[in-house]
């Protein structure tokens, strides 16, 4: 019998099946990202400690991403459910194992299904599902994870020798980029089919912010990412959309 956890503060419904998917996704993401613990010689206790740490980081990122989508979706009159993407997780795991943990950046845990809440959509301009709303919901989680990356960057200044803060930031960035790709079932394809112009503006912002966070402070990173997005998004629009 399914047990539902209702979080009243945010009006978010999380089904038991979803919680199971969260847990399994976090385990697999931890295995992908924590396969290489950074030591030259294998030490089981150190590997387990590293795996547990990466599991907690995976849980944090999934909670931030999926709950951000759920909260934003509910405000727009939709409900969102997280679903595993076994093939994507398997691809990430294969890359990690074959490379002995060096290529662990393929982090695509799942996709989302969106349904409209009948009572909350009454009076809306477009009553049912529409692609642009679906795209905004999908990217809301990605932007939230980038926000988490910014917070981790700030924290790294307080603890510069903490390697896990840096790895957690890289985890967030890898998640954001991978889940912005316009691949079927990956969340990025929702906005791609809604508006290619909006998609590329957001994609360039995600890529820009991901890059600049490595070379400068978070505030300047956001400013430079916005400029990067505006410049390259405009170039895309002028050369590909206006010519149609």
Secondary structure, DSSP 8 states (H G I E B T S, - for coil): ---EEEETTTTEEEEHHHHHHHHHHHHHHHHHHHS--S-SS--HHHHHHHHHHHHHHHHHHHHHHHHHHHHHHHHHTEEEEEEE-HHHHHHHHHHHHHTTTS-------EEEEEEE-GGGGTT-SS-S--HHHHHHHHHHHHHHHHHHHHHHHHHHHHSTT-HHHHHHHHHHHHHHHHTTS--TTSTHHHHHHH-HHHHHHHHHHHHHHHHHTTTS-HHHHHHHHHHHHHHHHHHHIIIIITT-
